Amino acid sequence: MSQSVKIVLVEDELYNLRLLEGMIKKLRPEWEVINTFESVKKSVEWLRQNPHPDLFFMDVQLADGLCFSIFDKVEINSMVIFTTAYDNYAIRAFKVNSIDYLLKPFKGKDLEAAIEKFENIVSLSTKADKSLDYSEILEAIRKGEKKYRKRFLVTKGALFFKLPVEEVACFYSENRITTAYTFNRKKHIIDFSLEALEEQLDPDVFFRANRQAVVNIKAVDKIENYFGGKLKIRMHPPFEGDLVVSRLKASDFKAWVGK
């Protein structure tokens, strides 16, 4: 596709905006980025007063809400490529005039494939169907579930084996080494910090009790008041040493247990 294509980028993270713009310019130097926006509000204001571009690149989650709010306020006949951090479960519904989607972090081959898909649609039809069914996409995202870690690869001597997450009663850190303590009272060194585990574990199942420990809800047997507004967890199986919930997290911990 040799002619210039006018595009608008809607992205609230400056780094991703500059990265995407640079990648597009490298792949299609003749294309023109006529404007960029970081919010639903600014996008709508501009779209109401200006001709629309040939193509949008739109981040799903913007500073002031989901980008689909734009379509509630302005009739858009342009084609759209969505950019998103959502996983494949949620974005299978990105179809019709949402030409494609790009998962963050952006990859050059994925961007090029999306651009080529746009070019093929344009070349095959002088008047593409412009109706954008974004409601199905929004519903899919609302129902979409974040994928949490299911297992770890651990070692025992020269052997490797899998450790399912549900078998772990708690994770604790000591001397910068993270250990998984299982319900059958075995210990396995895990190559992740507690901070990394917090991002990977289901928060309905695991709670960061303090700086040294993350506990499984199924391992919580009893809770006792402790000095200084703290809480002490009585675990099953028993845990060597005290597992204490910090004062600042005590209220959140009780709410988590009571869900």
C-alpha positions, 0 to 999 in steps of 0.5 A: 500500500503505497499511498499515505495513511492518516493515523491517530494514536490513542495511548496514555503511557508516553513510553508506549506511545513513542515506541509505537509511533517509532515502530510504525514510522520504521515499517511505513515511513509514508504513513502520517500520524496526524494526532495522539491522545491520552484520554477518552475526553481529549479524543472525543473533543478532537473527533467532534471537530475534525475529519477522522483518520484512516486508522486508529491505534487505541489502547483499551485502558486509558487514563479516564476509562476504557476507550470504548467510551469514545464510541458511545459519544462519537460515531467512528467509521475508521478502522481500529487496531487495539493495543492492550495488556489483556490476555488472549482469553479476553481479546478473542472478541476483537474482530469486525473493524477492529482489524487486529490487536497488539499485546503489550509489550509491542513486537515488531512482527505483530505490528507488521502483521496487523498493518498488513491485515489493514492493507489487505482489507482496504485493497479488497474493498473500496467501501469496507464495512465501518460498523464497529461492534465494540460492545462484544469486546467490552463484555469479553474484557469484563468477563475475562480472567487474569491468568495466575501461576499454576505451578513451579519448576523446582529441583531436588538434587539433579532432578527437576519436578513440578510443584502445583501452586495449590500444594503450597501452604505458604512462601517465606523469605529468609536471607533473600532466599524464597522457600515454598512450604507445602501442606505435606511439610516439605520445603522447596527453594523458589527462584522468585522474590515475594514481590514477584510472587504477589503479581503471579499468585491469585489474590483470593488464595494468597495474602502477603502477611508481612515482608517475609511471608505469603500465606495460602487461605487454606493454611489459615487455621486460627487467628490470634490477636498479637501485640501492637495491633498485629495478628498471629496466624496458626497454620495447618500444617504448623509452621516453624516460628511465628507467622505474624500479620503486620499491623498495617495489613491486619484489617485487610487480612481479616477482610480477605479471610472473611470473603 
